[in-house]
Amino acid sequence: MYNIGYFSLRTPQNEYYKILKSDQQCSLELIETVCIEEVDRLDILIIEESKELNFTSICEHLLEIRKKSDVYILILADPEQTIFTSQMVYLKLGADGIYSEEADVLDLIVKNILKRVKKETIKKNMKRASFEIIPEKSCIVVNENQEIDLTRQEFLAMSILFNKRDQTVTYEDIYRGVWSKQTGEVQKNRVCNLVSHIRKKFDAVKESPIRLKTVRSIGYILESSSSKNEG
C-alpha cells in the first residue's frame, strides 16, 4: 500500500483525484495543512495549485518541506494560475514535476514514480539490514556502521552460528566450540545464558538484521536478512 498525500485548500473536483481515490493500491489522504512529520511518512505529495493555494504559498511550502524531507513532490498546475516562470521556480525549489495533463496521463506518471519508490525502499532496507563479523576486533557491525561489542565467549558463539547461519546449530556444537577445553557432559544452561546475553545486545539495536531463533530441545538458528563475512 502506497501513501499519497493530496494537499489542497479546496475540495478536489478533478478527475485525477477521483481516479487516485478509487485506486485500492494507494492510501490517499487529503491534506489541508503541511506538517513535516506527516509528510515524511508519504511516498508522494501532490500539491494542487489554485487561487486558494497560489504561487507564493506553494513556494513557501516547498522551501519548508525540502529543508527536512526528500518526499516526491508533484505540482498539479492550474492552467489559469501557472506560467512558465512559476514552473521553473517550483522545480528549482525542489518539486519533482509540474503537470496539467489529462487524468490518465498523470495517473501513469504517478504509478511509474511509485514503482521507483518500491525499488528504492527494497534497496534501502537491504542495505540497512545487514551485518558483518569482524574477527580481528571480536565484534559484529550491524546496519553498516553500528558496532556491537561482544565478550570472547559471545563472539565465539556468534562465529559458530554465523558459519552455519540459517541452519540449526545444536547446544553441543556451541558448547564444544566455546568451552573447548571442557570435558564431560554438555552444560546446556551455560549455552542458554550465553545466547540470552547475545540476544539482549541485538534486541537493543533498532531494525536489527539478526534474529536468534530457538529450536526446542536442539539448539538455535541464526536468521539474517543480509550478511557478509569480513576476514
N, C-alpha and C positions, 0 to 999 in steps of 0.2 A: 504494500500500500504506500503510495507516494503522498506526501503532504504538500499541498499547494495553498498559498495564501493569496487572496484577491483583495487588494487594497483599493477601496473606492469610498468616496464621500457621498455617494448616492446609491440607490438600489439598482444594480446592474440589469440592463434590459437587453444587452446584445446577445446575439446567437452563440457566440463563443462561450460565454458564461454558462448558458443553458447546456451546451454540449459537455462542458467540463463537469458541471454539477451532476450530470447523469452518468458519468464515467465511473464504473464500480472499482476501477483500479486506483482511483485517486480520492483522497480525502480533501475536500475543498472547504476552506474557511474564509468567510467574508470578514475582512479586517477594516475597522474604522479608524484605528489609531495604530501607529507603528511602534512596537516595543521590541527592543533588541533581543530580549530573552525569548520572545515568541518567534521572531524572525529566524533565530538560529536553529530552530527545530524544523524549518521548512526546507523542502527541496527546491522549490521555485516560488518567487514572489512576483506576482503580476500587479502592476500599478496602472490603474485606468485613468488616463488623462481626461479632464473635463473642466467646465467652468468652475466647479466647486474645488477641484484639485488641479490647479493650474501649474504653469511652468515654474514659477518661483517656488511654490510649495514642494513640487516634485524634486527640484534641485536640492532643497534643504534636506529632504528625506534621504536622497541618495548619498549626500555627504555624511549624514549621521550613520546610515547603515554600513557604508563602506569603511568606516572607522573600526568596526568591530566584527563584521561578518562578510563572508565570501559567497553568500547565497546567490543563486542565479536570479537575476532581475530582468524582467521583460516589461517594457512600457507599451500599453495598448493605447496608441495615439488617437486623439480626437482630430479628425481632418479639419475641423473648424478652428482648432486651437494651435496645432503644431505647425511649425515651419522648419525648413532645412536647418537653419541655425540652431534652433532649440534641440533638434535631434542630435546634432553634433555635440552640444553641451551635455546632453544626457549620457551619451557614450563616453565622453571624457570624464564624467563623474562616476562612471562605473557600471552603467546599465549594460546588459549583455545583448540587448536588441530592442529596436523600436518597430512596432508592427501596426498596420491598419488594414491588413489583408482580409480576405474572406475567412469566415469562421473555420472552415475545413482546413485551410492552409495553415492558419495559426495553430490549430489543433495538432497537425502533423509536426510543426516546429517544436511544440512543447513535448510531444511524445519522443522526438529524437533527443531532446535535452535530457529527458528522464532516463532514457537508455544509457546515456553517458553518466548520469548521476549514479545509476545502479552499478556500472562497471567501476567507477571511481570509488564507490563505497566498498565494493568487494576487495579491490586492490588495497585500499587503506586499512581495512580490517585484517587482511592477510599480512600486511607489513607490520601492523601494530601487534598482532597476536603472534609473537614469535619468541623463541628463547634459544640461547646458546650456552653450552657448557664450556667453562674456561679452566682447564686442568691446572695450569701454572699459577692461577690465583685462587684455586679452590672455591670458585664462586660460579653463580649462574646469572647471566644477563637476560632479562626479560623485556619485551616490548622495545628492543633496540638499545635502550640506554639505562635501564634500571638494574643495578647490581644487587643480588641477594646473597649476602654473606652466609656461609654455612660452616658448621664445625667440621672437623676432619671426618667424623663418623657420618654426619649428614651428607657430606659430599660423596663419600664412598657409596652410600646407599643410592643417592641420586644418579651416580655414574652407572651403577648396575641397572637401575630402572631405565635410564636413558638409552643404554646399549640394546635394551630389549623393549623399547617403547612400543606401545600398542600391543604388547604381548603380556601374558601373565607371568609374573616373577614370584616364585614361591618364598615363603618365610625362610626356608632353609638357604636358598640362594643368597638372600640378603644377609642373613646371619653369618654364613660362612665367608661372605665377601667382606663384611665389615669387621667381624671378630675372627679373623683368620687363624689367630693363634689359640683360640679357644677349642677345646675338645669336649666330647661328650654330647649330651642331648641339646637340641636347638632350643634356645630360650625365646619363645615366641613373644613373650611380653616385652622383651627388650626391643625387638623389631617394631612392635606396635607403638611403643613410646617414642622411638626414633622417628617413625613416619608421622606420628602425631605432631611432633615439633616442626618437621618439614612442612606439613600442611598449614600450620599456623602462619608460617612465614609467607607462603604463597597466597593464602587467603587474604592477607593484608595488602596484596597488590591489586590495584584497580585493573580490571579486564585481564586478569591473569590467563596466560595461554596454557597453563599447566593444571591438570586435574589428576589426583591420585585416587583411583577407584579401588575399593576393597573387593577382592574376590573371596567370598566367605570360605573360611577354613583352609584356604590355599595360599593367598598372598595378595599381591597388588598389581595393578596395571597403570602405567604412566600414559595418560591420554594427552595428546598435544595437537594443536591446530597447525603449528608450523615450527620446525626446528632445524638447527644446523649445528654440526659439530666443529668446533674450533680446536685444532691441535690434536 
